């Protein structure tokens, strides 16, 4: 599991310049793109920041729904969950083959109609004509200049540097400016550190291990945790025998 510290792109750029590649082939704008690509390719949620559109603690306001649709935040990397803002009712991804018809009988629960949605082209479409939604999603951690920030964990930093080096070396190899042996060296370094960084990030701490244990060692399985937004998923089971 990664710590909560992040560093700026200057740490990565400094290491790339020390990698032995000719500095004249290192382009700043390309490096920014490579860093973002590396974070996505490593693909662990702990490298991103959690955001909720509830208007609290510096978060953006709830998404306004008008005529069955609303505009998604531009910084979404992965949308985790959606709920109606006033009632806090959880929403499900639509199962309808014709979602634009918004059939009122689409999904039902014990308490009544279950709200549903789907996302497309930067919008969220719902079977709610008007209202507000709270979105739980992950986004890139960015600095004051809008540049991505990187988890301050050595394996992760090495993985991002290795990806930048590989992409630079790939361009040089294609242009016949370095031989294939050197390119493969940078490629192998990336392939090693991407797995190393992901493994390190997924290693849970003691508290997370306890939550995982409480989910697994249960006699009575609750298949409806989504209704409570998974608030009780990590609680231990107490049996009255």
N, C-alpha and C positions, 0 to 999 in steps of 0.2 A: 504494500500500500504506500502510495506516495505521500510525502509530507505536504503541508499546505503552502510552502514557499514557492515563489516564482521569480524568475530572473528575466531581464530584458534580452533583446536580440543581440546586444553588443557582446555578450558572453559567447554566443555562437559564432558571430562574425570574427571575433578575435581568434578563436580556435581554428576556424577555416583558413585564415591567413597564415596560421602556423603549421598547416597540414603538409606543406611542401609543394603545393600547386602554385604555379606562376601567378602572382597577384594581378597581373594585367588581364587575366582571364576570369577574374572574380568580379561579378557585377552585383551591385547592391540590390537593385530591384529584383533580380532573379533570386537572390538569397532570401528575400522576404517571402517570395512565392514558394521556394523550396521548404522553408521552415513551416509554413502552413500545411504544405503537403505532407511533411513528415509527421506532424501532430495527428493528422487524419489517418495516415497509414498505420501508425503505432496503435491507434484506435482504442485507447483506454479512457473511460469517462472521467477518471481522476485528474486528467490533464486539462480538463475543461472546468468551467464554473457553472454552478446551478443558478438558474434565474426563474422567478415566478412573477407573472404579470398581475400583481395584486396592489400595486401602488404603495407598498410599504418598504421601509428600509432602503430607499433609493432605487427600488425596482420600478419598472414602467407600469403604467396604468393598465387595468384590464382591457382585453380586446373588445371593441365595440362591434356588435353584430347588427347589421341592417340588411334587410331583404335576404336573410339566410346566409350571409357571408361576412367575414371580417378579414382584415389585413394582418398577416403574420409578421412578427418582429424580423428585422433584416439580419440579425446576428444568430439566428437559430442554426445549430449544428445538428442537434437531435431533439425531436419533440418527444417528451416522455409521457405526459398525461395532460388531460383537459378536464375542467369542471366548470359548471355554471357558477358565476361569481356570487350571486345573492343567496341561493339555497345551498351552495357547495355540493350540488349533486354531481357525481362523477359521470363522465360521458364515455361512450364506447365508439370505437371506429366502426363506421357503417358496414353492414353486411348486405345491403340492398344492391341488386344488380342495376337499379335505376335510382341512384341517390338523389338526383336533382328533382325527383317527384315528391320527396319528403313525405312518404306515406306515414300517416299517424299510427298505423298498426305495425310499423317496422319492428320495434323492439319494446317489449313490455316487461315490467318488473312488478313485485308485490305492491309497491307504492304508486304504480301508474306507469306512464310512458317513460321509457329510458331514452335520454337524449343521445344523439349520435352525431358523428362528424366525419369528414375526410378532408385532406389537404391537397392542394394542387395550384401550381403557378403562383406561389406566394400568398395564397388565400386559404382560409379555413372555411369550409362550407358545412352548415349544420341544419338540423331539422327544427331549429329555434329561429323564428322569424326575426325577433328583436331581443336584445339583451346584452350581457357582458360575460366574457369568459376569462378564467384564470388558466394560463398555460404554464406548465412546469417543463422547462427545457434546459439544455446545456448549450453553452456558447464559448467561444474563444476568450481566454483571459487576455486583455489588451492593456497597453500602457497609455499614457496621456496623448501620444501621437497616433494611436490606433494600431500600433504594431503588435503582433502576437507575442505573448510572454510564455516562457517555457518552465516546466516544473524544475525546481532546483534539486535534482537528484542525478547523481553522476551517470548512472546507466542511461537515463533518459537524455541527458545532455550529449553524451557520446553518440547515441542513436541519431539525434537530429543533425549533429555535425557530420556523421558518416553519410547520411542521406544527401546533405548539401555537397559533400565531396564527390559522392557517386554521380550526381547529376552534372556537376561541372566536368568531371572526368569523362562522362558519356559524350558530352558535346565535343570535347577535345579529341576523343577517340574517333567519333564520326567524321571530324574534320582532319583526321590523320595527323594530329599534333602530339598524341601520345600513343604508345603501342598498346595492344590488347591486354598484355600481361599486367600493366599498371592499372588499366581500367578494371580488370577482374579483381585486383587487390582491393580497390575501393568498394567494389560491389560486394565482395565477400564480407568486408567489414560492416557494411550496412545490414546485410542479411543476418549477421550474428547479433548486432546490437539491437535490431528491431525486436527480436524475440526476447533478448535479455531485459530490455526496458519494459516490455509488456508483462513478462513474468514478475518482475519486481513490483510493478504497479498493482498486479492482481493478488499479491500476497497480503492477506488480511491481517489486521492487528488483533489483539486479544478480544476487544469489544465486538469487532465484526465477526470473529469466529463464534462468539457466543450467540450472536443473532442468527448466523447460519445454522448452528446447532439447534436452536429453538425451532427453526423452520423444519428441520429434518426429523427430529425425534419426537413425533407426535402420533398418538394412537388415533385421535379424531381429526381428520383432515378437513379444513375449512376451505371449500372451493369458491367462496364468495368474498375473498379479501378485497377485491376491486371496489366493492360497494362502500368500504370504509377507507378508500385510498391507501390500502395496505398499512394502516396505522398499527395494526395488531399483529402483523406478520412475524415480528421478532420477539413476541412475548412468549414466555414459557407456558407449558400446559400444566394445569393443576387438576388432577382427577379426584373426584369425591367417591371413594370406595367404601 
